[in-house]
Amino acid sequence: MCDIDEVGKSPRHHTFFEMLGNFGLRSAYWKADAIEYAWRFLTRELQLPRERLVVTVHHADDEAASIWHRHHDMTAYRCSDKDNLWKMALARGSPVGQCSEIYYIKDPTIAASAIANPAEDERCVELWNLVFIQHALARDIAPGHVVTPSDLLALPHTTIDTGAGLERVCSVLQGVTNNYDIDSLRVIIHEIQAVAARHSSTSSSRHPHHLLEYSNRFESDPTSAPIGNSPDERRLQANSRRMRVIADHARCAVVLLSDGVRPSNQGRGYLLRRLIRRASVAGFYLGIQRMSERASE
């Protein structure tokens, strides 16, 4: 929930997302196998063109860089701790792992050689993060601290922890530019549009019907089409953000409710209540008077 304010504004942030991936516990397998499993799934099972894929490693991880080069003929970009060093927390004993990430180039006209750093290039979307855990923090560290070998203790067993966001993978496979345009989310947005339009035509809604259309352009995404600055365009963008907020929060709320969580002022119940409130506020600004309309029909 730390990125909740980015939901609706960003093409990829969600309060709930589905994660693909795999674990290798107690030294079951290590970097070469983890890289092979991810690469095989993306290039053979999903049949993504390898020329659209770029990979990164931690700047000090010569082993992973060598595996990518020798086994898969890929030159890995070396990235800093900020992008390629995973830490569970900043406290002593927290697991730490160097990462190798696989990115997809969204524009087929862009060559991999034109990418300086895929972790900072909006023309790339991260598909898979491979975390190689073999150390723990030897002491508490401050936010922004650059981890050095003296900060680390070797763990008795290595662990593999990988993750690939299903929504991002679907956006690539379905040929859309953002997560909210994949089939499972767009159908929710279409329903929100229909409910909002019905309210705008049957009540004193503040929104003319044509402004309840949906725009899939994002101000935070420099690769999307330019956004105009007219009052109607600004309102269209604001309404589109609200629809995305409702779609995201409704999906997350349904999962929480199905898991037995109920709105309250503590723990998961508070998070659920916060999601419902944010979705209700977004609906109010779309002119929806009763967010529970569908449930009452």
C-alpha positions in Angstrom: 0.0 0.0 0.0 3.0 2.3 0.1 2.4 3.3 -3.5 -1.3 3.8 -3.2 -1.1 7.5 -4.3 0.4 6.3 -7.6 -2.6 4.1 -8.5 -4.5 5.5 -11.4 -1.7 7.9 -12.3 0.9 5.3 -13.2 0.4 2.7 -15.9 1.7 -0.1 -13.7 1.1 0.6 -10.0 -1.6 -1.5 -8.2 -2.8 -2.2 -4.7 -3.3 -5.8 -5.7 -1.4 -7.6 -8.4 -0.8 -11.3 -9.2 2.8 -12.5 -9.1 4.3 -15.3 -11.1 7.7 -16.7 -10.1 9.6 -19.4 -8.3 11.6 -20.1 -5.1 14.8 -22.1 -4.6 15.1 -22.8 -0.9 18.1 -24.1 1.1 20.4 -24.1 -1.9 18.1 -26.2 -4.1 19.4 -24.4 -7.2 21.3 -21.2 -7.9 21.8 -18.4 -10.5 22.3 -20.5 -13.6 19.1 -22.4 -13.1 17.1 -19.4 -12.0 18.2 -17.5 -15.1 17.5 -20.5 -17.4 14.0 -21.0 -16.0 13.0 -17.4 -16.5 14.6 -17.1 -19.9 13.1 -20.4 -21.2 9.6 -19.4 -20.0 9.7 -15.9 -21.7 11.4 -17.0 -25.0 10.0 -20.5 -25.5 6.7 -20.7 -23.7 5.5 -17.2 -24.2 7.6 -16.8 -27.4 8.7 -13.3 -26.8 11.3 -12.2 -29.3 14.7 -12.1 -27.7 15.7 -8.9 -29.6 13.0 -7.1 -27.5 14.5 -8.3 -24.2 17.3 -6.7 -22.2 18.8 -7.9 -18.9 20.5 -6.3 -16.0 22.7 -7.5 -13.1 24.1 -5.9 -10.0 27.2 -4.0 -10.8 29.3 -6.4 -8.7 27.7 -9.6 -9.8 30.3 -11.0 -12.3 28.8 -14.5 -11.9 25.3 -13.6 -13.2 26.8 -11.4 -16.0 28.9 -14.3 -17.1 26.0 -16.7 -17.1 23.9 -14.4 -19.2 26.8 -14.0 -21.7 28.0 -17.6 -21.9 24.6 -19.4 -21.7 22.3 -17.0 -23.5 24.5 -14.7 -25.5 23.1 -11.6 -23.7 25.2 -8.7 -22.5 23.8 -7.6 -19.1 23.6 -3.9 -18.1 25.3 -3.4 -14.7 23.1 -1.4 -12.3 23.6 0.2 -8.9 22.3 -0.9 -5.5 19.2 1.3 -6.0 17.9 -0.9 -8.9 19.6 -4.3 -8.4 20.1 -4.9 -4.7 17.1 -6.3 -2.8 16.7 -5.9 1.0 13.8 -7.1 3.0 14.4 -4.4 5.6 17.1 -2.2 7.0 17.5 -4.0 10.3 20.3 -6.4 11.3 19.6 -9.9 10.1 17.5 -8.8 7.1 18.1 -11.0 4.0 20.0 -9.3 1.1 20.3 -10.4 -2.5 21.8 -9.1 -5.7 19.2 -9.0 -8.5 19.1 -9.7 -12.2 16.1 -8.3 -14.1 14.6 -8.9 -17.5 13.0 -6.0 -19.4 10.9 -5.8 -22.5 11.4 -3.0 -25.0 7.9 -1.7 -25.8 8.7 -0.1 -29.1 9.8 -2.6 -31.8 11.7 0.1 -33.7 14.2 0.6 -30.8 17.3 -1.6 -30.7 18.6 -2.9 -27.4 21.9 -1.0 -28.2 19.9 2.2 -27.9 19.0 1.5 -24.3 21.4 3.1 -21.8 19.8 1.8 -18.6 16.6 -0.2 -18.9 15.8 0.3 -15.2 15.5 4.1 -15.9 14.1 4.0 -19.4 10.3 4.3 -19.8 10.5 2.6 -23.1 11.2 -0.6 -21.2 8.9 -2.5 -18.9 10.4 -4.8 -16.2 9.0 -8.3 -16.6 11.0 -10.5 -14.2 13.1 -9.9 -11.2 15.5 -12.7 -10.1 16.8 -12.2 -6.6 19.9 -14.2 -5.5 19.9 -14.2 -1.6 23.1 -15.3 0.0 23.7 -12.6 2.7 22.0 -10.9 5.6 22.7 -7.5 7.1 25.4 -7.6 9.8 24.0 -4.4 11.4 21.2 -1.9 11.1 21.6 0.5 8.2 20.1 3.9 7.4 17.9 4.5 4.3 20.1 5.3 1.3 23.1 3.6 2.9 25.5 2.1 0.3 25.9 -1.5 1.3 29.5 -2.7 1.5 30.9 -6.2 2.0 31.6 -5.3 5.7 27.8 -4.8 6.1 27.0 -8.4 5.1 27.1 -11.8 6.7 27.0 -15.0 4.6 23.9 -17.2 5.1 24.3 -20.9 5.6 22.1 -21.6 2.5 21.4 -19.6 -0.6 17.8 -18.8 -1.7 16.3 -17.9 -5.0 13.2 -15.6 -5.0 11.9 -14.5 -8.4 8.8 -12.5 -9.4 7.0 -11.6 -12.6 3.9 -9.4 -12.4 1.1 -11.2 -14.3 -0.5 -7.8 -15.3 2.8 -6.7 -16.9 3.2 -10.0 -18.7 -0.3 -9.8 -20.0 0.2 -6.2 -21.2 3.1 -7.4 -23.4 1.3 -10.5 -24.7 -1.9 -8.5 -25.5 0.1 -5.7 -27.2 -1.2 -2.9 -25.0 0.9 -0.1 -23.5 -0.3 -0.2 -19.8 -1.7 -2.6 -17.3 -5.1 -1.0 -17.2 -5.7 -2.0 -20.9 -5.4 -5.7 -20.3 -8.6 -7.6 -20.7 -9.2 -8.4 -17.0 -9.0 -4.7 -16.0 -10.5 -3.1 -19.0 -13.8 -4.9 -18.6 -14.1 -3.4 -15.1 -13.4 0.1 -16.4 -16.0 -0.4 -19.1 -18.6 -1.3 -16.4 -17.6 1.8 -14.4 -18.1 3.9 -17.5 -21.5 2.5 -18.0 -22.6 3.1 -14.4 -21.2 6.6 -14.4 -22.8 7.4 -17.8 -26.2 6.1 -16.5 -25.9 8.4 -13.5 -24.9 11.4 -15.6 -28.1 10.9 -17.8 -30.5 10.4 -14.9 -29.3 12.8 -12.3 -27.9 16.3 -11.9 -24.4 15.0 -12.4 -21.6 17.5 -12.8 -20.1 15.6 -15.8 -21.4 15.9 -19.3 -21.7 12.4 -20.9 -18.9 12.9 -23.4 -16.5 13.6 -20.5 -17.1 10.2 -19.1 -15.2 8.6 -21.9 -12.0 6.9 -21.0 -8.4 7.9 -21.9 -5.5 5.5 -21.6 -2.9 8.2 -21.8 -0.7 8.8 -18.7 1.0 12.0 -17.8 3.7 10.0 -16.0 4.5 8.0 -19.2 6.6 10.0 -21.7 6.0 7.3 -24.3 2.2 7.9 -24.5 0.6 10.5 -26.8 0.8 14.1 -25.6 -2.1 15.3 -23.4 -3.8 18.5 -24.1 -4.4 21.3 -21.6 -8.0 22.3 -22.4 -10.5 22.2 -19.5 -12.3 19.3 -21.2 -9.0 17.4 -21.7 -8.0 17.9 -18.1 -11.4 16.7 -16.9 -11.2 13.7 -19.1 -7.8 12.8 -17.7 -9.0 13.3 -14.1 -12.1 11.1 -14.7 -9.9 8.4 -16.4 -7.7 8.4 -13.3 -10.8 8.0 -11.1 -12.0 5.0 -13.1 -8.6 3.3 -12.8 -8.6 3.9 -9.0 -12.1 2.3 -8.7 -11.1 -0.6 -10.9 -7.9 -1.3 -9.0 -9.5 -0.8 -5.5 -12.6 -2.8 -6.3 -10.5 -5.8 -7.4 -8.3 -5.6 -4.3 -11.3 -5.2 -2.0 -13.0 -8.3 -3.6 -9.9 -10.4 -2.9 -9.7 -9.1 0.7 -13.4 -9.8 1.3 -13.1 -13.3 -0.2 -10.2 -13.9 2.2 -12.5 -13.1 5.2 -11.3 -9.6 5.8 -14.0 -7.1 6.9 -13.7 -3.3 7.1 -12.4 -2.1 10.5 -9.9 0.3 12.0 -7.1 -2.2 12.4 -4.7 -4.2 10.2 -6.1 -5.6 7.0 -9.5 -4.4 7.9 -8.3 -0.8 7.9 -6.6 -1.2 4.5 -9.9 -2.6 3.2 -11.9 0.3 4.6 -9.4 2.8 3.1 -9.7 1.2 -0.3 -13.5 1.4 -0.2 -13.4 5.0 0.9 -11.0 6.0 -1.9 -13.1 4.2 -4.5 -16.3 5.9 -3.1 -14.7 9.3 -3.3 -13.5 8.6 -6.9 -17.1 7.5 -7.7 -18.6 10.6 -6.2 -16.5 12.8 -8.4 -17.7 10.8 -11.4 -21.3 11.6 -10.4 -22.1 8.1 -9.1 -24.4 8.6 -6.2 -24.5 5.0 -5.0 -21.3 2.9 -5.4 -23.3 -0.2 -4.3 -25.6 0.1 -7.3 -24.5 -3.2 -9.0 -24.8 -5.1 -5.8 -28.4 -3.9 -5.2 -29.6 -4.8 -8.7 
